[in-house]
Amino acid sequence: MAAILFLTKHLKNLGYNVSLDMPYIPNARQDRVKGENDVFTLKYFAEFINSLDFDRVFVLDPRSNVSAALIDKIIVESPEYYCDKAIQKIYYEIEFSPLMAFYPDEGATKRYSESYGLECAYAAKNRD
């Protein structure tokens, strides 16, 4: 994070407009707290990113609406291009079929399963 801070401050001091391309949001999985002793790392990471006042912050599938709500000037890009490319590679280059999509949780299944028309499954999680 220090490198992002130093580089961003330097570029802004030189008069550049600075945007951040952050395909993956660190700490995105910590998008809620259950108790007062839990550390809301996503919130604090978002505060750090917001403090740098980027012109835009590009992310690729923020995982939840909480991430998108916490980061200022966010532009959410769809991963569908990359997924389509991977599916085409599997079908036509590796020639593997039938193909099934496996999603990490029910939320991801709801967001993407209809986009590809593949048989799908997902993992169930229990929060402790």
N, C-alpha and C positions, 0 to 999 in steps of 0.2 A: 504494500500500500504506500510505502514511503516513496517508491519510484514514481508512482502515479502522481503523488503530491508534488514532488520536486519538478517533474517534467511539465505538468500542467501549469504550475506557478511560473516556471521559466518561460514557457510559450506565451502565456498571457502577458507577462512583463515585456515581451518582445512585440506585443500588439496583435497576436494571432487570436482568432476565434477558435475555440477548442471543443470538439465533440468527442465522446467516448464510445467506442465500439466494444461492448461487453456482452458477447454471445451468452455466456453463462454468468448468472448472478451468484457470487459467493454468499454463503449463508442463507440461500433461498429456502432451504428445507426448514429453517428455524423461523417459520412465518407466524408463530403464535407461542404464547407462554401458557403454562397450566398453573403455575404457582408463583408466589412472590420471590422465590429463590432462583427461578429460571432466568437465564440471561437471554434477552431478546436480541441476539446477534444480528439478525437481518435489519432490525430497526437502526442499530448503531452503525452498521455498514452503510445503510442508505443515508444516514446523517452525514457520514464522511464524504460520500459521493456528492451529496447535495451541497456540502460546504465548498466544493471546488467550482460550483456554478458553471457547469458545462453548458454549451449552447444546446446540445442534444445528447441523449444517452440512448444508444441503440442496443436492444437486447433481443435475444432469440428465445422466445417462449419463456416467460418469467416464472413459470411453474404455478403461480397462484396470483390472484388479484391483489393480495397483500403486497407482494413485491412491487407490482406496478403502481400501487397507491403510494408507496413510501418513497419512490424515486422520482425526483422532479424532472420535467422535460423528457420523459421517457418515450421512446418510440419502439413499440413492440413489433418485431418482425416474425413472420410465420416460419416454422421449420419445414413446411410442406415441400419446398424446393429440394431440400436435402433428403427428405424421406422419399420423395418420388425418385430421385437419382439413385438412392440405395436400392429401392425396390426394382427399378429397371435393371440395375447391375446384377442383382440376384437372379432375376428372371432370364435375362438375355445373355449375360456373360458367364455366370456360374451355372445357369440352366437348372436351378433348383426349384422344384414345385412339388406339392402344393406349399404355399407360403402362408404362415400364420403370424399375426402381430401379437406380441406379448407386451402389455403395458405395465408400468410399475405400480399403478394404483387405479382405483375407480375413476378418479378425477381425470387422469390422462386418457383413460378409455373413452370417457364422455366427450373430451375435447377432440379426439382424433380418429376414433374408430370408423366413423361414417365417411371420412375423407378418402379412405383407401379401398373400401369394399372387401377387406380381407377378413377371414375368420379370425377371431381374437379371443384373448384371455387376459386376465390381470391378477396381480397379487393382492391379497387382503392383508391389511396391517392392523395391528392392535397397539395403541399408544399406551405406554406405561409411565 
